[in-house]
Amino acid sequence: MGRRGPDVNVVDPATGEVFDRVRDDTPETVAEKVVAARAAQGEWAERPLDERVAIVGRFRDLVVRHADDLALTLTRETGKPITQSRNELRGLLPRIDFFLDAAPRVLGDETVQRDGDTVEVIAHEPLGVVANISAWNYPYFVGSNVFVPALLAGNAVLYKPSEHATLTGLAIGSMLGDAGVPIDVFAVVLGAGAIGAELLSHPLDGAFFTGSYSTGRRVAEAMAGRLAPVQLELGGKDPVYVCDDVDVVWAAESLADGAFYNNGQSCCSVERIYVHRDVHDAFVDAFLEVVDGFVMGDPTDERTYLGPLTRADQAEVLEQQVADAVAKGATVRRGGSRVAGRPGTWFEPTVLTEVTSDMAVMRDESFGPVIGIQRVADDEEAVARMADTDYGLTAGVYTPDEDRARAILRRLDVGSAYWNCCDRVSPRLPWTGRGHSGVGTTLSTYGLLTFTKPRAWHLIAR
C-alpha cells in the first residue's frame, strides 16, 4: 500500500471540539484505489442485476437498523439539528426504493424492433469506473443520487465525501461493504480539495460532482479532453414570488422553512423572495413571526431548529452580504451578525427588506441563514427579477391560480418549477440545473440511465 496519509481532526462545529480523527488518502493510495476499482468493476457488472438489487436492498436495511447512530454522527460532524439528520435518513429510504423498483425496468435490454429475422436491441451498459465527489450538507441525499444508481448499473464508484462529512462517508462505505458490495467496487477516498483533484487526474469513465459553481468549473476543466461524462450539481439563487391573491400566513410559514431549514445550507433553499406590493407588508410581518419562533441551540436537542454553520468561513460571506445590503439601503429586520459568546460558528437567522437587485444578497449564493425580501409591482416585474441571475436550479410561485403560476414559471430557465411549494426533491422527477446551477441529471429514470452507455445490437438470423 502507499505511504500513510495524514491524520486529520474531526471537529464538532457546534462546540469547536475535536471528537474524532481520520486518516486522509495520499496520491499513492488514490492511485491504488483507482487501479483496484478498474480490476473489480468488470466482475461486478457481470453479476445479475437482481443480485445487485438485492445487495443495495440490504444496504437500505442497514440504514434503517443503524439510523439513530448515523443521525448522531451526521449531527456531530455537520452541526445539522438531530431532527433534520433523522429526516434526511428517513428521506433516503424512498429514494433507494425508487431505484430498486425502477432498475429492473430501466436497465434491462430493450427490444425496439422485430421484423422477420431482424431484431434491434438497445443494451444499457455501465460507464465503468466513476468518481463521486459529494457534498456535506445532505451527504446521504446527494451521495445516494449518484452511488445507488451507479452501483445498480454495474459501475465501480470512487466515493470522496466532503471533508466536513468524512465519518458519514466512512459509514456509507462500511454499510455497502456489509451489504455485499466488494470493497474495491465502492472505495471511499478521504481528503480535501487536493485529494479530489488527484482523483480526477486518473483515467475515469465519468465524474459526478456536487458543490459550488467555482469548484464545479475546476472539475469540468480537469476532465476536459477525457471524452468522459461529467455531471455537475451546483448551486442556486432560488427565487420565489408571492402573488397578491395568496394566504400570506400560510405562504410565510412555508417560505420561512424553505429559507432556513438546515440553516439555509442547501442548493435549493429559498434565497430570494419577491412579494406583490399589495401583500408585501402583511407577508413580511407573518414571515418575521415565524422566524422569531425558530429555536437556535444544541444540535442534539430535539427542540433545536437552527444549529451552527458547518463551515466557519461561510460566516464571513454572510457578513459581507449583509454589510453590502445595508450600505445600499436595505433594512435588517432580524439578525444580521454572528452569535457572540458561543463556541463554534453561529449566525443569526437574518431577514433583509428594502433590498434591490444590485445587492450581493440578491445575486450571489448565500448558503446560510440569510434571506432578502423585495417588493414588486406586478407579475411582469416579478418575472424580470427572478430571471435576473446566472443560476437556474429552482423557482417557485405562491398563488391559488395554477394557470397564473404556470405562465410565470414557463418564462424562467430552471430545472425544477414549484407551485405552492419550495425546497422539494422527488426521486420520481429529474433533478437538473441550468446555467451556473450545473449540467446533467440525477434522480428519476433519467438518473439511472445517466450511469449507462447504450449499445445498439443489430441481430439478423440466417
C-alpha positions in Angstrom: 0.0 0.0 0.0 1.0 3.6 -0.5 2.5 5.7 2.2 0.4 6.6 5.2 -1.7 9.7 4.8 -2.0 12.5 7.5 -4.3 12.2 10.5 -7.0 14.8 10.4 -9.2 16.1 13.2 -12.9 15.8 13.0 -14.4 18.9 14.7 -17.9 19.4 16.1 -19.0 22.8 14.5 -21.3 23.4 17.4 -18.5 23.4 20.0 -15.3 23.6 18.1 -14.1 20.5 19.9 -12.2 17.6 18.3 -14.2 14.4 18.7 -12.5 12.0 16.3 -9.6 11.6 13.9 -9.4 10.1 10.4 -6.6 9.3 8.1 -6.7 11.0 4.7 -5.6 9.4 1.5 -2.4 10.3 -0.4 -1.7 10.4 -4.1 -0.3 6.9 -3.8 -3.4 5.4 -2.1 -5.7 7.2 -4.5 -3.9 5.6 -7.4 -4.1 2.2 -5.8 -7.8 2.5 -5.3 -8.4 3.6 -8.9 -6.4 0.5 -10.2 -8.3 -1.8 -7.9 -11.6 -0.4 -8.9 -10.8 -0.9 -12.6 -9.9 -4.5 -11.9 -13.0 -5.2 -9.9 -15.6 -3.4 -12.0 -16.0 -6.0 -14.7 -16.9 -8.8 -12.3 -19.4 -6.5 -10.6 -21.0 -5.6 -13.9 -21.3 -9.3 -14.8 -23.3 -10.1 -11.7 -27.1 -10.5 -12.5 -29.0 -7.3 -12.0 -31.3 -8.9 -9.4 -28.2 -9.7 -7.3 -27.0 -6.1 -7.4 -30.6 -5.0 -6.5 -30.6 -7.4 -3.5 -27.3 -6.0 -2.3 -28.5 -2.4 -2.4 -31.6 -3.6 -0.7 -29.5 -4.9 2.2 -27.7 -1.6 2.4 -31.2 0.0 2.8 -31.9 -2.4 5.7 -28.6 -1.4 7.4 -29.5 2.3 7.1 -32.8 1.5 8.9 -31.0 -0.6 11.6 -28.4 2.0 12.4 -30.4 5.2 11.8 -30.0 6.6 15.3 -26.3 6.3 15.4 -25.9 7.5 11.8 -28.1 10.6 12.6 -26.0 11.4 15.6 -22.7 11.1 13.6 -24.1 13.4 10.9 -25.2 16.0 13.6 -21.9 15.9 15.3 -19.8 16.5 12.2 -22.0 18.9 10.3 -24.0 20.7 13.1 -27.3 19.7 11.5 -30.0 19.5 14.1 -30.7 15.9 15.1 -34.4 16.0 13.9 -33.2 17.1 10.5 -30.5 14.4 10.4 -33.2 11.8 11.1 -35.4 13.4 8.4 -32.5 13.0 5.9 -32.1 9.3 6.7 -35.9 8.7 6.5 -35.9 10.6 3.2 -33.1 8.4 1.9 -35.3 5.3 2.0 -37.9 6.2 -0.6 -35.0 7.3 -2.9 -33.5 3.9 -2.6 -36.9 2.2 -3.0 -37.5 4.1 -6.2 -34.2 3.0 -7.7 -34.7 -0.6 -6.6 -38.1 -0.7 -8.2 -37.0 1.2 -11.4 -33.7 -0.6 -12.1 -35.1 -3.8 -13.5 -37.5 -1.9 -15.8 -34.9 0.7 -17.0 -31.6 -1.1 -17.1 -32.7 -4.3 -18.9 -32.2 -4.7 -22.7 -34.9 -3.1 -24.9 -36.1 -4.8 -28.0 -37.2 -1.9 -30.2 -37.9 -3.7 -33.5 -38.7 -7.2 -34.7 -39.0 -7.5 -38.5 -38.8 -11.1 -39.7 -35.3 -12.4 -38.9 -34.1 -8.9 -37.9 -34.1 -7.8 -34.3 -32.9 -4.4 -33.0 -32.0 -4.2 -29.3 -30.7 -1.4 -27.1 -28.4 -2.6 -24.2 -27.7 -0.3 -21.3 -24.1 -0.9 -20.2 -22.2 0.6 -17.2 -19.9 3.6 -17.8 -17.1 1.7 -15.9 -15.2 3.4 -13.1 -16.7 6.7 -11.9 -15.7 9.3 -9.3 -18.4 10.6 -7.0 -17.2 13.8 -5.3 -20.0 14.5 -2.8 -21.2 17.3 -0.5 -21.5 17.8 3.2 -24.9 19.5 3.5 -27.0 16.4 2.6 -24.4 13.6 2.3 -27.0 10.8 2.2 -29.2 12.6 -0.3 -26.7 13.9 -2.8 -24.4 10.9 -2.4 -27.1 8.3 -3.0 -28.4 10.2 -6.0 -25.1 9.0 -7.6 -23.7 5.9 -6.0 -27.0 4.0 -5.7 -27.9 4.1 -9.4 -24.2 3.8 -10.4 -23.8 0.6 -8.5 -27.1 -0.8 -9.7 -26.0 -0.1 -13.3 -22.8 -2.1 -12.7 -20.2 0.7 -12.2 -17.4 0.9 -9.7 -17.5 4.1 -7.6 -14.7 6.0 -6.1 -16.6 8.0 -3.4 -15.0 11.1 -2.0 -17.2 12.5 0.8 -16.7 16.1 1.8 -14.0 16.6 4.4 -16.9 18.0 6.5 -18.8 14.7 6.4 -15.9 12.2 6.5 -17.4 9.9 9.2 -20.7 9.7 7.3 -18.8 8.8 4.2 -17.0 6.0 6.0 -20.3 4.8 7.5 -21.8 4.6 4.0 -18.8 2.6 2.7 -19.0 0.3 5.7 -22.7 -0.4 5.2 -22.3 -1.0 1.5 -19.5 -3.4 2.2 -21.5 -5.3 4.8 -24.4 -5.5 2.3 -22.1 -7.2 -0.2 -20.6 -4.6 -2.4 -16.9 -5.5 -2.9 -14.5 -3.1 -1.2 -12.8 -2.2 -4.5 -16.2 -1.6 -6.2 -17.1 1.1 -3.7 -13.9 2.7 -2.4 -14.0 5.7 -0.1 -11.4 8.3 -0.8 -10.7 10.7 2.1 -9.3 14.2 1.9 -10.0 17.8 1.0 -9.8 19.6 -2.4 -6.3 18.4 -3.3 -7.3 14.8 -3.0 -10.3 15.4 -5.1 -8.1 16.9 -7.8 -5.8 14.0 -7.5 -8.7 11.6 -8.0 -9.7 13.5 -11.2 -6.2 13.2 -12.6 -6.7 9.4 -13.1 -8.4 7.7 -16.1 -12.0 7.7 -15.2 -15.2 6.8 -17.1 -17.2 9.6 -15.5 -17.0 12.3 -12.9 -20.0 13.3 -10.8 -19.6 16.4 -8.5 -21.9 18.2 -6.1 -20.8 21.6 -4.8 -20.2 25.2 -5.7 -20.1 26.7 -9.1 -16.4 27.7 -8.8 -15.3 24.2 -7.8 -17.6 22.7 -10.5 -15.8 24.7 -13.1 -12.5 23.3 -11.9 -13.9 19.8 -12.1 -15.0 20.3 -15.7 -11.6 21.8 -16.6 -9.8 18.9 -15.0 -11.9 16.4 -17.0 -11.7 18.3 -20.3 -10.2 16.3 -23.1 -11.1 12.9 -21.5 -14.3 12.5 -23.6 -15.9 11.1 -20.5 -19.2 12.2 -19.0 -19.1 15.0 -16.4 -22.1 15.8 -14.3 -22.1 18.9 -12.1 -24.8 19.6 -9.5 -24.0 23.1 -8.4 -25.5 26.0 -6.5 -28.6 28.1 -6.9 -30.0 31.5 -6.1 -33.5 30.1 -5.9 -36.3 32.7 -6.2 -39.9 32.6 -5.1 -42.7 35.0 -6.0 -45.6 35.6 -3.6 -48.7 36.8 -5.5 -51.3 39.2 -4.3 -54.0 36.5 -4.0 -52.2 34.3 -1.6 -52.8 33.4 2.1 -49.8 35.3 3.4 -49.6 33.5 6.7 -49.5 30.1 5.1 -47.0 31.3 2.5 -44.8 32.8 5.1 -44.7 29.6 7.1 -43.8 27.6 4.1 -41.1 30.0 2.8 -39.5 30.6 6.2 -38.9 26.9 6.4 -37.7 26.8 2.8 -35.2 29.6 3.5 -33.9 28.5 6.9 -34.2 24.7 7.0 -30.7 23.2 7.5 -29.6 26.7 8.2 -30.1 27.6 4.6 -27.3 25.3 3.6 -28.9 23.8 0.6 -28.6 24.4 -3.2 -32.4 24.6 -3.4 -33.0 26.7 -0.3 -35.2 29.7 -0.9 -32.6 32.5 -1.4 -34.7 35.4 -2.8 -38.3 36.3 -2.1 -40.3 38.7 -4.3 -43.7 39.8 -2.9 -46.5 41.6 -4.7 -46.8 45.1 -3.3 -50.4 44.6 -2.2 -49.4 41.9 0.3 -45.8 42.8 1.0 -46.1 44.3 4.4 -48.5 41.6 5.7 -46.3 38.9 4.4 -43.2 40.4 6.0 -44.9 40.6 9.3 -46.0 37.0 9.1 -42.6 35.9 8.0 -40.9 37.6 10.9 -43.2 36.0 13.3 -42.3 32.6 12.0 -38.6 33.3 12.2 -38.9 34.6 15.7 -40.2 31.1 16.7 -37.1 29.2 15.4 -35.1 27.7 18.2 -31.3 28.0 17.9 -29.2 25.8 20.2 -27.6 22.5 20.8 -28.0 20.4 17.6 -28.5 17.2 19.6 -31.5 18.8 21.3 -34.9 17.7 19.8 -36.2 21.3 20.1 -33.4 22.9 18.0 -34.3 24.1 14.5 -31.1 26.2 13.8 -27.6 24.8 14.5 -24.2 26.3 13.8 -22.7 26.9 10.3 -20.9 23.8 9.2 -18.1 25.8 7.5 -16.7 28.5 9.7 -15.5 30.5 6.7 -19.1 31.0 5.4 -19.8 33.4 8.2 -17.6 36.0 6.6 -19.5 35.6 3.3 -22.8 36.2 5.1 -21.4 39.2 7.0 -20.2 40.7 3.7 -23.6 40.2 2.1 -25.4 41.9 5.0 -22.9 44.8 5.0 -23.3 45.3 1.3 -27.1 45.3 1.5 -27.1 47.8 4.4 -24.7 50.1 2.6 -27.1 50.1 -0.4 -30.2 50.9 1.6 -31.5 47.6 2.9 -33.1 47.2 6.3 -32.1 44.5 8.7 -35.4 43.2 10.2 -33.9 40.3 12.1 -30.4 39.1 12.8 -27.5 40.3 10.7 -24.5 39.0 12.5 -22.7 36.2 14.2 -23.9 35.0 17.6 -21.5 36.1 20.3 -20.4 34.1 23.3 -20.8 30.6 21.7 -18.1 28.2 20.7 -18.2 27.1 17.1 -19.6 29.4 14.4 -23.2 30.5 14.7 -25.1 33.1 12.6 -28.4 34.7 13.5 -31.4 34.0 11.2 -31.3 37.2 9.1 -34.1 38.9 7.2 -33.5 41.9 5.0 -36.1 44.1 3.4 -35.9 47.1 1.0 -33.4 45.0 -0.9 -32.6 45.6 -4.6 -31.2 43.5 -7.4 -27.8 45.1 -7.3 -27.1 43.8 -3.8 -24.9 40.7 -3.3 -27.5 39.1 -1.1 -29.9 39.0 -4.1 -27.3 37.9 -6.7 -24.7 35.6 -5.0 -25.4 32.3 -3.3 -25.7 32.9 0.4 -25.7 29.2 1.6 -26.6 30.3 5.1 -29.5 31.7 7.2 -29.9 35.0 5.3 -32.8 36.0 3.1 -33.8 39.1 1.2 -37.4 40.1 0.6 -38.2 42.5 -2.2 -41.4 44.3 -3.1 -42.5 44.1 -6.7 -45.3 45.9 -8.6 -46.8 43.0 -10.6 -46.1 39.7 -12.3 -44.0 41.3 -15.0 -41.6 42.8 -12.6 -41.5 39.5 -10.6 -40.5 37.6 -13.7 -37.8 40.1 -14.6 -36.3 40.0 -11.1 -36.5 36.2 -10.8 -34.8 35.8 -14.2 -32.0 38.2 -13.4 -29.5 35.5 -12.4 -26.8 33.2 -13.7 -28.3 30.3 -11.8 -31.2 28.1 -12.9 -31.9 25.4 -10.3 -35.4 26.1 -9.0 -38.1 28.8 -8.9 -41.5 28.9 -7.2 -44.7 30.8 -7.3 -47.3 31.0 -4.5 -50.9 31.6 -5.7 -54.2 29.7 -5.7 -54.2 30.2 -9.5 -52.4 27.3 -11.2 -52.6 28.9 -14.7 -51.0 32.1 -13.4 -48.2 30.1 -11.7 -47.5 28.0 -14.8 -47.5 31.1 -17.0 -44.9 32.7 -14.8 -42.7 29.6 -14.3 -42.6 28.8 -18.0 -40.7 32.0 -18.6 -37.9 31.1 -16.2 -35.0 28.9 -17.2 -34.9 26.5 -14.3 -34.6 22.7 -13.8 -37.4 22.5 -11.2 -40.6 24.6 -11.0 -42.6 24.8 -7.8 -46.2 25.8 -7.4 -47.2 26.5 -3.8 -44.1 24.6 -2.5 -40.3 25.1 -2.3 -37.1 23.3 -1.4 -38.6 20.0 -2.5 -37.0 17.0 -4.3 -38.7 13.8 -5.5 -36.9 10.6 -6.6 -39.5 10.3 -9.4 -38.6 13.6 -11.0 -35.3 14.6 -12.7 -33.0 16.8 -10.7 -31.1 19.1 -13.0 -29.9 22.7 -13.3 -29.4 25.3 -15.9 -26.6 27.9 -16.3 -24.4 28.1 -13.2 -26.5 25.5 -11.5 -24.9 22.7 -13.4 -25.2 20.1 -16.1 -26.6 16.6 -16.1 -29.4 14.7 -14.4 -29.9 12.7 -11.2 -33.0 11.0 -9.9 -35.9 9.7 -11.9 -35.4 7.0 -14.6 -33.2 9.5 -16.4 -30.9 9.5 -13.4 -30.5 5.7 -13.8 -29.6 6.0 -17.4 -27.1 8.7 -16.6 -24.7 5.9 -15.4 -25.0 3.8 -18.5 -23.9 4.0 -22.1 -26.1 2.5 -24.9 -25.0 -0.3 -27.2 -27.0 -0.9 -30.4 -27.5 -4.6 -31.3 -28.4 -5.3 -34.9 -29.3 -9.0 -34.9 -30.1 -10.9 -38.1 -30.7 -14.6 -38.1 -29.5 -16.7 -41.1 
